[in-house]
Amino acid sequence: MIGKPATIKEIAKSLNISVSTVSRALHDHPSIGITTKSRVRQKAAELNYEPNQAAIHFQKGKSYTLGVILPELSESFFSAAISGIEDTAYQKNYTVLFAQSHDDAEKEKTLVEKMKNQRVDGLLVSVTKNTSSYEHFEMLKKQNIPIVFFDRVPALKDIHYVNCNIETGTFDAVTFLLKKGHRSIGLINGPASLPATQERKEGYIKAMVKNRLKFDPTLVINCDLTEEGTALAMDKLLGSKRKPTAIVTFNDYVALYAIRHARLLNINIKKDVDFVSYANLPIINYMDHVPLASVEQFPYLQGQKAADLLLDLVNKSADPETGNEAYYRITIDSKLIVNEKFTIDKIL
């Protein structure tokens, strides 16, 4: 049976040499002769010695761990982002700690504190839909723990972030519907606290103005992204004077809720109303009535670039010769993906 791993002190005692000599020999220090190094390594193997990674990391001033806080780990979008983060961290020999806020701003604050106590070298965050105060993130900055926000990025100036260009994605989505002959287009938007909500609205307005159509604020409804909230938004749109013939939804999940509610109201999808959404998640391939198109936001790439940026910041903060005053902002172009199922249905 393999016994408990030996310590450096035990190796030193068995060889009748100093602890410092053993330590230097194990770290291949040039001051230690080849014979002594060989004896130490052989004895270390015999005694099942394993390096104390925590002690090594402490000496280097790093934990080689990144923290990640997301709204929901179960969502396909964030699962893809996680893959991008993990793949990048693994290549650089970093461990990743994941936590989910469940879109609870108070829980997000608690998780930030826990990540700090775990001594993470840096933090990746996609904020909750209700986050309106950012003192908990400022606290990390004061302790030289770099933060990179991604996807859901707060409307702050002095931050590092990676996101997708939602405004142009919305412009393309609305233009796509206008080219199909729609003139009354609704937008089920997200909570007002999310910057992405404003970006969607701005893209919507620009597309309408570009096509010489008047912006009607009654056709833009904010919701909390829940199924119940989406149903209420649908009722408002369908009950308005300018009943929309097409609706752009905040994401694919909201599209699913909206389409389900429309069917309960005996509304004929594609005949009475068309839908376009965001995220282009796998879930749309399993829907009976799919959106005509979805704005691809490239979550894997966002996660990958966010992790790359954070690791660069971690290494810079560890090097006293490099400054860390510049703020890095990476925006990925979105892409409107026309649903293949919709195209096939039209052909048939």
C-alpha positions in Angstrom: 0.0 0.0 0.0 1.3 3.4 -0.9 1.8 5.5 2.3 1.1 9.1 2.9 3.4 11.4 0.8 6.6 12.3 2.6 7.6 15.9 3.4 10.9 17.6 2.6 11.7 17.4 6.3 11.3 13.6 6.3 13.5 13.3 3.3 16.2 15.5 4.9 16.1 13.4 8.1 16.4 10.1 6.3 19.5 11.4 4.3 20.9 13.3 7.3 21.1 16.5 5.3 19.5 19.9 5.7 16.0 20.8 4.6 17.3 23.6 2.4 19.6 21.2 0.6 16.7 18.9 -0.1 14.6 21.8 -1.4 17.4 23.1 -3.7 18.1 19.6 -5.0 14.4 19.0 -5.9 14.3 22.4 -7.6 17.5 21.6 -9.6 19.5 24.4 -8.0 23.0 24.8 -9.5 24.6 25.0 -6.1 23.8 21.3 -5.4 26.0 18.6 -6.9 24.7 15.9 -9.3 25.3 13.1 -6.7 23.3 14.8 -4.0 20.5 15.7 -6.4 20.4 12.0 -7.5 20.2 10.8 -3.8 17.5 13.2 -3.0 15.3 12.4 -6.0 15.7 8.7 -5.4 14.7 9.0 -1.7 11.8 11.3 -2.7 10.5 8.6 -5.0 10.9 5.9 -2.4 9.0 8.0 0.2 6.2 8.9 -2.3 7.1 12.6 -2.1 4.8 15.1 -3.9 5.4 18.8 -4.2 3.1 21.0 -2.2 1.5 23.0 -5.0 -0.1 25.4 -2.5 3.3 26.3 -1.0 4.8 26.7 -4.5 2.0 29.0 -5.6 2.3 30.9 -2.4 6.0 31.5 -3.0 5.2 32.7 -6.6 2.4 34.9 -5.4 -0.2 33.1 -7.6 -2.9 30.4 -7.2 -3.0 29.6 -10.9 -6.8 29.7 -10.6 -9.3 31.8 -12.4 -12.8 32.6 -11.1 -15.8 32.7 -13.3 -19.3 34.0 -12.3 -22.2 33.5 -14.7 -25.9 33.9 -14.5 -26.8 30.3 -15.4 -24.4 27.4 -16.1 -27.2 25.3 -17.5 -27.9 27.8 -20.4 -26.5 26.7 -23.7 -25.0 30.1 -24.3 -23.0 30.1 -21.1 -22.1 26.4 -21.5 -20.4 27.3 -24.8 -18.6 30.2 -23.2 -17.4 27.9 -20.4 -15.8 25.6 -23.0 -13.9 28.5 -24.5 -12.7 29.6 -21.0 -11.7 26.1 -19.9 -9.9 25.3 -23.2 -7.8 28.5 -22.9 -7.1 28.1 -19.2 -6.1 24.5 -19.6 -3.5 25.4 -22.2 -1.9 27.8 -19.8 -2.0 25.3 -16.8 -4.7 27.2 -15.0 -7.6 25.8 -13.0 -11.1 27.4 -13.3 -13.6 27.9 -10.5 -17.2 28.3 -11.8 -20.1 29.8 -9.9 -23.6 30.9 -10.9 -25.5 33.9 -9.6 -28.9 32.8 -10.9 -29.4 36.4 -11.9 -29.4 37.4 -8.2 -27.4 40.6 -7.7 -27.0 40.0 -4.0 -25.7 36.4 -4.6 -23.3 37.9 -7.2 -21.8 40.1 -4.5 -21.4 37.1 -2.2 -19.7 35.1 -4.9 -17.2 37.8 -5.7 -16.2 37.8 -2.0 -15.9 34.0 -2.0 -13.7 34.2 -5.1 -11.5 36.7 -3.4 -11.2 34.5 -0.4 -10.2 31.6 -2.7 -7.3 33.8 -3.9 -8.2 33.6 -7.6 -5.6 35.3 -9.8 -8.4 37.0 -11.8 -12.1 36.9 -12.4 -14.3 36.6 -15.5 -17.9 37.9 -15.0 -21.1 38.1 -16.9 -23.3 40.3 -14.6 -26.8 39.5 -13.5 -29.8 41.2 -15.2 -30.4 43.1 -12.0 -26.9 44.3 -11.2 -26.9 48.1 -10.7 -24.2 48.6 -8.1 -20.5 47.7 -8.8 -18.7 48.3 -5.5 -18.0 44.6 -5.1 -16.0 44.7 -8.4 -14.2 47.9 -7.4 -13.1 46.1 -4.2 -11.3 43.5 -6.3 -9.6 46.2 -8.4 -8.2 47.8 -5.3 -6.6 44.4 -4.4 -5.1 44.1 -7.8 -7.3 41.2 -8.9 -8.0 41.9 -12.6 -11.6 41.5 -13.9 -12.8 40.9 -17.4 -16.5 41.2 -18.1 -18.0 39.4 -21.1 -21.4 39.2 -22.8 -23.3 41.0 -20.1 -21.0 44.0 -19.7 -21.8 46.8 -17.3 -22.0 50.4 -18.6 -18.8 51.5 -16.9 -15.8 53.2 -18.5 -12.7 51.8 -16.7 -13.2 48.1 -17.3 -11.8 45.3 -19.5 -14.5 43.5 -21.5 -15.3 41.2 -24.4 -18.7 41.3 -26.0 -20.6 40.9 -29.2 -21.9 43.8 -31.3 -25.6 43.6 -30.5 -26.5 46.9 -32.1 -25.4 45.8 -35.6 -27.0 42.4 -35.0 -30.3 44.1 -34.2 -30.0 46.3 -37.3 -29.4 43.3 -39.5 -32.4 41.4 -37.9 -34.8 44.3 -38.3 -33.6 44.9 -41.9 -34.1 41.2 -42.7 -37.7 41.5 -41.6 -38.3 44.7 -43.5 -37.0 43.1 -46.7 -39.6 40.4 -46.1 -42.3 43.0 -46.3 -42.9 43.6 -42.5 -43.6 47.2 -41.5 -44.9 46.7 -38.0 -42.1 45.0 -36.1 -42.2 44.5 -32.3 -39.2 44.1 -30.0 -39.4 42.1 -26.8 -36.4 43.6 -25.1 -34.6 42.8 -21.8 -34.5 44.6 -18.4 -33.6 48.3 -18.6 -30.6 47.7 -16.3 -28.8 45.7 -19.0 -26.7 47.7 -21.5 -27.5 45.0 -24.1 -31.1 46.1 -23.8 -30.3 49.6 -24.9 -28.0 48.3 -27.7 -30.9 46.3 -29.1 -33.2 49.3 -29.0 -30.6 51.5 -30.7 -30.1 48.9 -33.5 -33.9 48.6 -33.9 -34.3 52.4 -34.2 -31.4 52.8 -36.7 -32.9 50.1 -38.9 -36.3 51.8 -38.9 -34.9 55.2 -39.6 -32.6 53.9 -42.3 -35.6 52.5 -44.1 -37.6 55.8 -43.6 -40.0 54.4 -41.1 -41.2 56.2 -38.0 -40.1 54.7 -34.6 -43.1 53.6 -32.6 -42.1 53.2 -28.9 -45.2 51.2 -28.1 -43.7 48.4 -30.2 -40.7 48.0 -27.9 -41.5 46.2 -24.6 -39.0 45.5 -21.8 -39.4 42.3 -19.9 -37.6 40.3 -17.2 -36.7 37.4 -19.6 -38.9 34.9 -17.7 -41.7 33.0 -19.3 -44.3 35.0 -17.4 -42.7 38.3 -18.3 -42.5 37.3 -22.0 -46.2 36.4 -22.0 -47.1 39.8 -20.6 -44.9 41.5 -23.2 -46.6 39.5 -26.0 -50.1 40.5 -24.7 -49.0 44.2 -24.8 -47.7 43.9 -28.3 -50.7 42.0 -29.6 -53.1 44.4 -27.9 -51.5 47.5 -29.4 -53.0 49.6 -32.1 -50.2 48.6 -34.5 -50.3 44.9 -34.0 -46.9 43.6 -35.1 -46.6 41.1 -37.9 -43.0 40.2 -36.8 -41.3 40.2 -33.4 -37.6 40.4 -32.5 -37.0 38.7 -29.1 -34.1 39.3 -26.6 -32.8 35.7 -27.1 -33.8 32.2 -28.2 -35.4 31.4 -24.8 -37.6 34.4 -25.0 -38.5 33.4 -28.6 -39.5 30.0 -27.3 -41.7 31.5 -24.6 -43.2 34.0 -27.0 -44.0 31.4 -29.7 -45.5 29.1 -27.0 -47.8 31.9 -25.8 -48.8 32.9 -29.3 -49.9 29.3 -30.0 -52.0 29.3 -26.8 -53.7 32.3 -28.3 -54.3 30.3 -31.6 -52.0 32.7 -33.5 -50.6 31.1 -36.7 -46.8 31.3 -36.5 -45.3 32.5 -39.8 -48.8 33.3 -41.2 -49.8 35.9 -38.6 -46.5 36.7 -37.0 -42.8 35.9 -37.7 -40.0 35.8 -35.1 -36.3 36.6 -35.1 -34.1 36.0 -32.0 -30.6 36.2 -30.7 -27.9 33.6 -29.7 -28.5 30.9 -32.3 -28.6 28.2 -29.7 -29.1 24.5 -30.4 -32.5 24.7 -28.7 -34.1 26.3 -31.8 -33.4 23.1 -33.8 -35.9 21.3 -31.5 -38.7 23.8 -31.7 -41.9 23.0 -33.6 -42.0 26.6 -34.9 -38.5 28.0 -35.2 -37.5 31.7 -35.5 -36.9 32.8 -39.1 -33.3 33.7 -38.1 -31.2 34.2 -35.0 -28.3 36.6 -34.3 -25.1 34.5 -33.6 -23.2 36.0 -30.7 -20.3 33.5 -30.7 -20.2 32.5 -27.0 -17.3 30.1 -27.3 -15.2 32.8 -29.0 -16.2 35.4 -26.3 -15.2 33.0 -23.5 -11.9 32.2 -25.3 -11.0 35.8 -25.9 -12.1 36.8 -22.4 -9.8 34.1 -20.8 -6.9 35.1 -23.0 -7.3 38.8 -22.0 -7.6 37.9 -18.3 -4.4 35.7 -18.4 -2.5 38.6 -20.1 -3.7 40.9 -17.3 -2.7 38.4 -14.6 0.8 38.1 -16.0 1.1 41.9 -16.3 0.0 42.5 -12.8 2.6 40.0 -11.6 5.3 41.8 -13.4 6.3 45.1 -11.7 8.0 46.3 -14.9 4.7 46.4 -16.8 2.0 49.0 -16.4 -1.7 48.1 -16.3 -3.4 51.4 -16.9 -4.9 50.7 -20.4 -8.4 49.2 -20.5 -8.9 46.6 -23.2 -12.3 46.4 -25.0 -12.9 43.6 -27.5 -16.1 43.6 -29.6 -16.9 40.6 -31.8 -19.0 41.1 -34.9 -22.4 39.3 -34.7 -23.9 37.4 -37.6 -27.5 36.9 -38.6 -28.1 33.2 -39.3 -31.2 32.3 -41.3 -32.7 29.1 -40.0 -32.2 26.2 -42.4 -35.5 24.5 -41.3 -37.4 27.7 -42.3 -35.6 27.7 -45.7 -36.5 24.0 -46.3 -40.1 24.6 -45.3 -40.4 27.4 -47.8 -39.0 25.3 -50.6 -41.4 22.4 -49.8 
